[in-house]
Amino acid sequence: MRAEGQAHIDRIEAALALVRRSLDWERALRRLDELNARVEDPKLWDNPKDAEAVMRERRRLDASVSAVHAITAEMADAVEFVELGEMEGDDATVDEGIATLAALVERADNDKVQALLSGEADANDTYLEVHSGAGGTESQDWAQMLQRMYTRWAERHGYKVELVDYHAGEAAGIKSCTLLIKGENAYGYAKTESGVHRLVRISPYDSSARRHTSFSSVWVYPVIDDNINIDINPADLKIDTYRASGAGGQHVNTTDSAVRITHVPSGIVVASQIDRSQHKNRETAMNMLKARMFEEEMRKREEIASAEHAAKTEIGWGHQIRSYVLQPYQLVKDLRTGATSTAPDDVLDGALDPFIAAALAQRVTGEKVAVEDVD
């Protein structure tokens, strides 16, 4: 077997092993048998809501299990094809077999990411907040660049993006914003983006063209289903109204319709100015608060929460999860997984999937990587 072909095989096997581990393979097979039996029971549809949940879980498990079986079988066929070509000295057959293995690598990597989205709320829509750090115009401009990056990433996935809350910077950029990203697995993909993001560049706002470092934080939490009950004591809430500060033009609001809700015991603050109706903004903000509190509870149940909960730490040096260097060289580096890109313009245009895939895989393996930050 050529080195190229063996490298493909190793990568496929590693991806399939991670899928089996994330699914808890033997338990997943038993659970799929149970779900198949339930689907055959005509009484299942006596409760349509429960039936939909069963069918959704069955489709997800069946897709993951079937993908592993199919790729395993096709890899074995391709290996046999390559070995046959090598025995007969037929380079064309060998090349065809290796090309098949290369295509299977891409499929295995895609299926790996899909299988990693098995969390309780991974399939849900998501809220994504961006907050500028200290540094005035520099960090506020960086926060707006992050807003655009996540909007472009969402659009690449065919997701719908709504601007729920927006606070413009004094001279440029934004102080903060909240995006509502709607689409299947939106939270599952975006959840690994929570943390502090660091930018190094020649400042467009510095007449001396000096290099500046800026920080902004990202916080991601899922939109929760109506059937998830979150009890909130009204006495624990501080509700303020204010005039919306949109991006200008038709977005400017002349009434105090925006709503900010503070949950005093936890310190959680949410806000909505997406609608001209104060009542609707209040409803949206309450839904956001419930989502934040639900996400907080989910995080507490994760053993690695303390290591990954960077978004609530200081927005500054030593807390970043990723660095984006535009000058004097071009590099984006994730400080959790070691994943890198030498095309920061592409990353800032939404090419985040390799970073997301690496972070999702790390959540399954628990493997820690010693990564040095870039200057």
C-alpha positions, 0 to 999 in steps of 0.5 A, spaced: 500 500 500 502 506 498 504 511 503 498 516 500 493 510 501 495 508 508 494 515 510 487 515 507 486 509 511 488 511 517 484 518 517 478 514 515 479 509 521 480 515 526 474 518 524 470 512 525 473 511 531 471 518 534 464 517 531 463 510 535 466 513 541 461 519 541 455 515 540 457 510 545 457 504 539 454 498 543 449 503 547 447 506 540 446 499 537 441 497 542 437 504 542 436 503 535 433 496 536 429 499 541 427 505 537 425 501 531 421 496 535 417 502 538 416 505 530 413 499 529 408 499 534 401 502 532 400 506 538 406 510 538 402 515 534 397 516 539 401 521 542 404 525 536 409 529 540 412 523 543 412 520 536 415 526 533 421 525 538 422 518 537 422 519 529 427 524 530 432 520 535 431 514 530 433 518 524 439 521 527 441 514 530 440 510 524 444 516 519 450 515 524 450 508 524 448 507 517 454 511 515 459 508 519 457 501 516 457 504 509 464 507 509 467 501 513 464 497 507 466 501 502 473 502 505 474 495 505 472 494 497 477 500 496 483 497 499 482 490 496 481 494 489 488 497 491 491 491 493 489 487 487 492 493 482 498 492 486 499 485 485 497 485 477 502 492 476 496 496 474 497 503 476 491 505 473 487 501 478 491 503 484 490 510 482 482 509 482 482 505 489 486 511 492 482 516 489 476 512 492 479 512 499 480 520 498 473 521 497 471 516 503 476 521 507 471 527 506 465 523 507 468 520 514 470 527 516 463 530 515 459 524 518 464 525 524 462 532 525 455 530 524 455 524 529 459 529 534 452 533 535 449 529 540 448 534 545 441 535 549 440 542 545 445 541 539 439 541 534 436 547 536 437 554 534 442 559 537 443 566 540 450 568 539 452 574 543 458 579 541 461 584 546 467 588 545 473 588 550 477 594 553 480 599 548 475 603 545 474 604 537 479 598 536 475 593 540 469 595 537 471 595 530 473 588 532 467 586 535 463 588 528 468 584 524 466 578 529 459 579 527 460 579 520 464 573 520 458 569 524 453 572 519 457 569 513 458 563 517 451 562 518 449 564 511 454 559 508 450 553 512 443 556 509 441 558 516 437 564 517 440 570 521 436 575 525 439 581 529 436 581 536 440 586 539 445 592 537 449 597 540 453 601 536 460 604 538 462 611 539 466 612 533 466 605 529 464 598 530 459 595 535 459 595 543 455 589 543 450 585 539 446 579 539 444 574 533 439 569 533 441 564 528 436 559 526 437 552 522 438 545 524 444 544 529 445 551 529 447 551 537 451 544 536 456 547 531 456 554 534 457 552 541 464 551 541 465 559 539 464 561 546 470 565 549 475 571 548 477 572 541 484 576 539 486 580 533 493 583 531 493 588 526 496 594 523 490 599 526 486 603 521 485 608 526 492 609 528 495 615 524 502 612 525 500 605 522 502 601 529 500 594 530 494 593 535 491 587 539 484 587 540 479 583 544 472 581 544 468 576 547 463 571 544 457 567 548 453 562 545 447 559 548 441 555 545 434 557 543 430 552 548 424 548 546 417 550 549 416 543 553 422 545 557 420 548 563 424 554 566 422 557 573 423 564 574 421 568 580 418 575 577 421 578 583 428 576 581 427 580 575 429 588 573 426 590 567 428 596 563 426 599 557 430 604 552 430 607 545 433 602 540 440 603 537 440 600 531 444 601 525 441 607 522 436 609 517 429 605 517 432 601 523 432 607 528 427 607 533 423 613 536 420 610 542 422 606 548 421 599 545 427 596 547 427 591 553 433 589 557 432 584 563 437 583 568 436 576 573 439 579 579 441 572 583 445 570 577 447 577 574 445 574 567 443 580 562 439 579 556 436 585 551 432 585 545 430 591 540 428 586 534 421 589 534 418 596 534 413 593 539 415 593 547 411 587 548 414 583 543 421 585 545 419 583 552 417 576 550 423 575 546 428 577 552 424 573 556 425 567 552 433 569 551 433 569 559 430 562 559 435 560 554 441 563 558 439 559 564 438 553 561 444 553 558 447 555 564 444 548 567 447 544 562 454 547 562 454 545 570 453 538 568 459 538 563 465 536 567 469 540 562 465 546 563 470 550 567 476 549 562 471 552 556 467 557 560 472 563 557 466 567 555 465 570 563 472 571 564 476 578 563 476 580 556 483 580 555 490 577 554 490 570 557 483 568 556 483 568 549 481 561 545 483 563 538 488 569 535 487 572 529 494 575 526 493 579 520 500 583 521 506 582 520 504 575 518 497 571 516 495 566 521 489 564 525 490 559 531 485 556 536 489 555 543 484 549 545 486 545 539 492 547 535 488 548 529 490 553 524 489 557 518 494 561 514 488 564 510 485 569 515 481 573 510 477 566 509 476 565 516 473 572 517 469 571 511 466 565 515 470 559 514 470 556 521 468 549 520 475 546 521 476 550 527 469 547 530 470 540 528 476 540 532 473 543 538 467 538 537 472 532 537 476 535 543 469 535 547 469 527 545 476 525 546 477 530 552 484 530 549 488 537 552 493 540 547 499 544 549 498 550 544 503 556 545 499 563 542 502 567 537 505 574 537 
